[in-house]
Amino acid sequence: MNIPSLHHYFLQSNGISTDTRKIFKGCLFFALKGENFNGNLFAQEALDKGALKVVVDEAAFHKSNGETILVENVLLALQQLASFHKNYLGLPIISLTGSNGKTTSKELINAVLSQKYNTVATEGNLNNHIGVPLTLLKMNKQTEIGIVEMGANHLGEIKLLSEIAQPEYGYITNFGKAHLEGFGSLEGVVQGKTELYQYLKKHNKKVFVNANDPKQMANSEDIDRITFGTEDSDFNIELLDSSHHLLVSFSGTKIQSNLVGAYNFANLSAAIAIGAYFKVSVEKIKAGIEAYVPANNRSQLITQGSNSILMDAYNANPTSMLAALENFKQTKGENKILFLGDMFELGKDAEKEHQNIVDFLLENPFGKVYLVGSNFFKTSNIASHIKAFETFEDLKKELVTENHKHATILIKGSRGMALERILDVIQVYWK
């Protein structure tokens, strides 16, 4: 079946499903395949649960009665349908990628633009070759601007996602030591992320660039760009205070965010600049920023008893870890405690990068430091205030014997470490 015909059925449906556990009446079910599953096997189940039609790519599961739609490749059909739908709607897409801050930037941009426009933005971290098409297919004729987050851990992925989303605007948060296992090096990260720039340049589109980031400025020199962050840029945003929640100034107006950490200034600035470019009033930009409250363990400030906790444990890589530590150095507090978990997907650089963090801790004493994970456990931490634990259970055994009060605490680690569990422990034992 061709894509225009598939799109006709999509418009008749109530939306897309790729999981038979989440079937809803009138949906169009795409029988995707993976290493350990074959959606074709669940075609009949999807129909029984109320799917309007099922898209399959194995003839054995195709029904001649019209209940199924046979295509060569279900994933490719989903991606092509999403691109076709985007062009059918004719709405502008803002795509963003980067090593750190993608999701926070996306949420902030959406918080600002939704003050004036009907927006649809990537939900959660559905930012891959399946998530991007699903985001595009959530948009409809009422949608005025789409905001699409794009993630990658290998070369070529951002190129593919750009070709699917076909954005009119792009933004790269930064280049950092993330997914080194897949990209091979920091140079590989830069090459992979700038695939978005290459798409925008090729198609004569625009890019938003942080003028305070020399690497972004250098890599976007020959693209039509809108700059922000300095007096010489298109949109000048000033950081007034980063000792607690970030306070910034734009166009003579003070904006008090709910974000902590100076590293979030670029995320805030991007949202303000993009809002201003799209003619959102300063008053509405301020309202959008001030209404946004971080969640999901991203730069959350939490109070437990007498302790103040900066929860930043959604993810971590060497660049974001050092940024968090540099910021924590500036944070006020006499009794500072660090909980740092392993950083994942570093490949051959894992040992070196974890030791680099420990070396930084040795040069910049913070008080008590708890390291957890097999990589940190292997490091040389020659200091009495630094303790390393191979597993979370080992750390927990230590924590239940202690009781810290009036402490300022940072919790930072990769998602797989699930360091938010520390909150449950200290809530019970640190009273």
N, C-alpha and C positions, 0 to 999 in steps of 0.2 A: 504494500500500500504506500502511496506517496504521502509526503508530509502535509500538503494542503488538505487532503482528504482526512488524514489523522487529526488535523487541527479542527476540522468540522465536528468530529466526534468529541474532541476535547471541549469545545464550546457548548456542547449539549450536556456534558457531564457536570458533576458537582465538585470536580477537582481531581487531583492525582493521588494515588497510593502506590507504594512499592513494598508494603509489608502487610501480609494477610492478617496480622494481629491488629492492624489499624484500618481495616476496611470500613468504609462508610457508604451508605446507600447512594447509588448513582455515580460512584467514582469511576475513573479510568485507571485500571490496575496495570502497572508495567511489571512484567515478570523478569526482573533483573537476575543476573547470574553473578556468582562470586566463586572464590576458591573452594568454599565449603557449602555452597547452596546453589540451587537451581530453581528460580522462581516459576519456571514452566510447570514444575511439579504441582504447584499450588493454584493453577489456573481455575480448575473446577471449584476449589474451595472459595476463591475470590468471587466467583459467580454466585455460588450458593449464599454468600454473605451479603449480596446485594450490589456487586460491581456492575456498572452499566455495560462495560466491555473489558476484555483482557487482551493486552498486547503481548504476544508470544513470538519466539523466533525459532521454535522447533515444530516442524510440520506434524509430528505425532500428537501435539496438544492443540492443534488448530481445529476448530469446529466449522463445518460448512454451513451451519445455521445462522452465522453472523454474530455469534456471541464473542468470538475472538477475532483479533486482527493480527495477521501474520506479517512480520517484518524480517529483514535479514539479521538485524542486531538490535535488541531491545534498548540497550544503553545508548547506542548511537541515535536511535529513533527518538529517545527522550531528549537528548541534547539538541538534535535538529528541530524538534518540535518547540523547544524553549526559545531557540533563536528565531524561528518563524513567528512565534507568538510575540516576542519583543518587537519585531518589525511591524507586525500587524497592529500593535498598540501605538507604535510611534512615539513612545515616551523616552525622556532622557534617562540614561543609566550612569550612576557614579560607581565605579569599581575601585576598591582599595585593597592593598596588600601590604606586606612588610613583615619584618622579623618580630617586632614587639608592638603591642598596642592596637592591633587591627580591630579587635572586637570592641574595645573601649571607644576607639575613634568612631566606629560604625554606629554604636549606640548614641554617642554624643551628636553626630551628624544627623541622625534620625530624630533625636530629641529636638534639635533646632529646626530642621526643615519641616517637621510635622506641625510646627506652630502655624505654618501658613499653607502647607500643601498636604494633599492626600498621598502618603508615602507607603512603600512596602520595602522592608529591609530584611536582610538575611537573619533568620532566627537562630539563636544560639551560635554554634560554630559549624553550621551546614555550609561549608565553604569549599567543598571539593567538586569533583567532576559529576557527582550526583546532586549534591546540595545546591550548587549554582543553578542548574536547570530547574530544580524544584522551587527555588526562590523566584525565578523569572515567571514560572507558571502560576504563582500565587497572585500575580499582578493582573489587573483587569482594566476596563475602560474608565473606571473612576480613579485609578492610580495616576498621579501626576509626575512623580519622581521615584525611581527605583534606586536602592542603595545595596550594592552587592559586594560582600566580602569574599576575597579569594585567598585560599591558603595553598601552600605547596611545600613539598620536601624533596623534590627532584627537578632538574632542569626540564623545561618543556611544559610543565603543568600550568603555569600562569599564561603561557602562550595559548594553550588549549582553552582555558577558562575565559580568556579575553575574546577568543573567536566565538565562543558560545554566547557570552553576555553582550558583546559588541558595544562597549561603553562609549559614551560621548565625553565623559570626564574620568580622570583617574587620580589616585593619590597613593603614594607609597610612604608609609609611616617612617621607616628607617631600614638600615641594613645592619644586622647583628649576627652573632654566632649562634644561629638557630638551625636545627636540622643539618648539622655538618655531616652526619652520616650519609645523608642523601645527596647533598650539594657538593661534598668533598672538601670545601674550604670556604673562607669568607668571600673570596673572589667568585666562587661558584654561587654563593648566596646572592651577590650583587647581580651576577649574570642572570640568574633565575628570576629575581624580582623585577628587574628592568625589562623583562619581556612585556610587561604592561606598558612601559614607556614606548617600546618599539611598536606595539600595536597602535597606540595613540598617534605616534608620529606618522606611521604609514597611512593612517586614515584621516589625517589632518584634524585630530580632535585635541582637546585641551587637558592640561594636567595642573593640579594644585601642588605647589611645592613649598616646603618649609625653608624659608630663606636663611634660617639659622643653621641649617644642615649643609655643610659644604659638599658632601658626597651627593646629596639629592640635587643640589644646584648644578654640579658638574655633569651629572648623568642626564639632566633634562635641558641642557643648553639650547639644543636645536629643536625644541618642541614648543608649541604655543602654550605658554604657562601663565598661571595666576599665582603670585607669590604672597606669602604672609609671614609675619613675625618680627620684622625690623622696620625702622623708620623709612628705609628706602624701598620697602616692598609695597605691594598693592594694598595690603591690609595690615596695619601695624597694631599688634596686640602686646601689651606690657604686663609682665609678671610683677605684682605688687607684694605678694607674701606667699611663701611656701612652707612656713613653719608649722602650719596645721592644715586645714583645708585650703586649697589653692584659691587665691584672690587675684583676679586679673582686671585689666582696664582696656576697654575698647571704645573708641569714638567718644571719649569723655564720660563713659559709664562704667562703674565698678560692677564686676560680676563675681559673686561668691559661689564657688562650686562646692560639691560634696566629695571632691577627689583629693587624695593626699599624694604627696610625692612630686618633686619638681619634674620628674620624668614624664608626668602627665600634662605638663604645660603644652607640649607640642600637640597632644591629642585635643586639648581644649582649643588651642589656636586654630587648628584645622577646621573644627566644627564652626567656630565663630566666623572664620573667613569664608567658608563655603556657604554658610547662611547669608552673610552679607552679599556675596556674589549673586545669590539667587533672590536678592531684594527682600529678605526677611528683615523687619525693622529691628533696631537695636533693643527695643523693649521686649520684643518677642524672642530674640536671641538670648537675652538675659533670662527670660522666663524658662526657656527650654533647658539651658545649662543648669540653672538653679533647681529645677525640678528633677534632674537626673540623679539618681542614687545608685552607686555601683552595687552589684550583687555577684553571686557565684564566685566568691573568694577573690575578687579582683579589687585590689586597693581599698578594702573595706576597713573602716576604723570601728573597732568593737571594744566595749567596756565590759569587763567581767570582774565584779568586786572592785578592788582597788587597782586592778591592772588595766592598762591601756594597750590594746593589741592591734597592730597593723597586719591584717590578713591579706596576703598577696600570693596565695598558693594555688592559683588556677593553673599557672604554668611557669617554667623557668628555663633560661639558657644562660650562658656565660655573660652575655651583654646585659640582659635584664637583671640578672643577679647582682652584678657590680653596680648597676644604676640604683637598685634598691638599697644596697649597702651604703653607697655614697650619700643617698638621701637620708638614710637612717643615722648617719654620722651627724647630720645637721639637726636631727630631731631632738627636742628638749627632753630631758629625763636623766635622773641620776643613776637609776638601776636599770640598765639596758640588757635585754636578753634576746638572743638570736636562736631561732630554730630554722636550720637550712637542710633541705632534702636534696637528694640526687637530681642532677640535670640529665635528661634522656636524649637519645638520638644524636650523640656526639661521636659515635664511631671510634676511630683510632685516636681521636683527640680527647677522649673522656678522661683518661688519667691525668693528662697535662692540665686540662681546664679545671678539674676539681682541685688539683693542687694549687693552681693559681688563686682560686678563691681562698683557700686556707692560708696561703702566703699573704694575701691582702688582710686577712683577719689577724695575722701575727703582727703585721705592721700597723694595724689600726685597731687597738683593743676596744672592745665593746662592753665588756663585762662577761657574763656567762654565755657560752656558745655551745649549742647542741647540734651536732651533725648526724644525719641519719641516712642510711642507704649504703649499698655495697661499694659504690665508688668513693664516697666520702670516707668510708671505713678503712679504705686502703691508703689514704693519704697520710703524710707525715705531719702530725699536728703537735709540735713540741711546745706545749704551753699548758699550764695547769687549769686554765679557765676554759679550755676547749675539750669537749668530750665527744667521741664518735661512737655511733651505734650502728650495727649492721642492719638491724630490722627495726620496724616501728615497735614491735613488742618489747624489744630490748630497751628502747627509749622509754616506753611506758613504765617499765619496772623501776627505772630511775626516777621518773617524774612523781610517782606516787609516794616516794620517800621524802619529797621536798615540799616546800610551801613558801613561794615568793609572793611578796605583797608590794604594792606601789611600784610595780615594774612597768617599763615600756618595752613591749615585745614585738618583734618582727617574725612572721612566719612566711617562708618563701621556699618553693620547691616545684618540681614538675608535677603535672596532673596525676601521673601514675603513683606518686608517693602519697596522695590523699592526706596531706598534712593538716587539713581541717579537723582531723580526728584529735589533734592536740587540744583543741578547745574543750572537747568533752572531758578529757582527762584533768586539765587544770581547773575546769569549772567545779569538779567534784573535790579535788584534793588541795587546790591553792585557794584557801578561803581566808 
